[in-house]
């Protein structure tokens, strides 16, 4: 499945709220992706705005979380919500002929949402692993699932991958 990729979005040290509840599921999805020989991609967010305190370039907060399994060196940095704004990530997709994505990460209402929307807008197949996404406001997850489906994303649980 070399044209498939598991994408882990913004599981970084500054994502302290709620990610602990999904980290085991994300790590299981990473194990699945390794076994299936999928590309595993890690997306890091960095804030360039002077007024922000989180995800600052060169800080511990911008680093990938220490309890996240790192199984590839495909780590791309973005400065906006949409992961496709990372030219290196977009080039990686093109060079590897990736057309199918399994999405995990934070924040479901911002960066995950923007990435899914833009992947679908570019006609890629997108599956959101609903037990591998989180938000600062967990009450919004259910609405986000509806949103993802309305944009043509498939909704899966990580356990469905190994079934």
Long-range contacts (C-beta under 8 A, 24 or more apart in sequence): 1-36, 1-37, 1-38, 1-100, 2-37, 2-38, 2-39, 2-96, 2-97, 3-96, 3-97, 3-98, 3-99, 3-100, 4-36, 4-38, 4-39, 4-98, 4-100, 4-101, 4-102, 5-38, 5-39, 5-40, 5-41, 5-93, 5-96, 5-98, 5-100, 5-101, 5-102, 6-30, 6-32, 6-33, 6-38, 6-39, 6-40, 6-41, 6-101, 6-102, 6-104, 7-41, 7-43, 7-83, 7-101, 7-102, 7-103, 7-104, 7-105, 7-115, 8-40, 8-41, 8-42, 8-43, 8-68, 8-104, 8-105, 9-43, 9-45, 9-83, 9-103, 9-104, 9-105, 9-106, 9-111, 9-112, 9-115, 10-43, 10-44, 10-45, 10-105, 10-106, 10-107, 10-111, 10-112, 11-42, 11-64, 11-65, 11-68, 11-104, 11-105, 11-106, 12-44, 12-45, 12-55, 12-61, 12-62, 12-63, 12-64, 12-65, 13-60, 13-61, 13-62, 13-63, 13-64, 13-65, 13-66, 14-54, 14-55, 14-61, 14-62, 15-65, 15-106, 15-107, 15-134, 17-136, 18-106, 18-134, 18-135, 18-136, 18-138, 19-65, 19-106, 19-134, 21-134, 22-104, 22-131, 22-132, 22-133, 22-134, 23-65, 23-67, 23-68, 25-104, 25-129, 25-131, 25-132, 25-158, 26-68, 26-69, 26-104, 26-105, 26-129, 26-132, 26-158, 27-67, 27-68, 27-69, 28-158, 28-162, 29-102, 29-104, 29-129, 29-132, 29-158, 29-161, 30-69, 30-71, 31-69, 32-158, 32-161, 32-162, 33-71, 33-102, 34-71, 38-102, 39-72, 39-74, 39-92, 39-96, 39-98, 40-71, 40-72, 40-74, 41-72, 41-74, 41-75, 41-76, 41-89, 41-92, 42-68, 42-70, 42-72, 42-74, 42-75, 42-76, 43-75, 43-76, 43-77, 43-78, 43-83, 43-86, 43-89, 43-105, 43-111, 43-115, 44-75, 44-76, 44-77, 44-78, 45-77, 45-78, 45-79, 45-81, 45-111, 46-77, 46-78, 46-79, 47-79, 48-79, 78-111, 80-114, 81-110, 81-111, 81-113, 81-114, 81-115, 82-111, 82-114, 82-115, 82-117, 82-118, 83-111, 83-114, 83-115, 83-118, 84-115, 84-118, 84-119, 84-122, 98-124, 99-124, 99-125, 100-124, 100-125, 100-126, 100-127, 101-125, 101-126, 101-127, 102-127, 102-129, 102-156, 102-161, 103-127, 103-128, 103-129, 103-132, 103-133, 103-153, 104-129, 104-132, 104-133, 105-132, 105-133, 105-134, 106-133, 106-134, 106-135, 107-134, 107-135, 107-136, 108-133, 108-134, 108-135, 108-140, 108-141, 108-144, 109-135, 109-136, 109-137, 109-140, 109-144, 112-144, 113-144, 113-147, 113-148, 116-148, 116-151, 116-153, 117-151, 120-151, 120-152, 120-153, 125-154, 126-152, 126-153, 126-154, 127-153, 127-154, 127-155, 127-156, 128-153, 128-154, 128-155, 128-156, 129-156, 129-157, 129-158, 129-161, 130-155, 130-156, 130-157, 131-157, 131-158, 131-159, 132-158
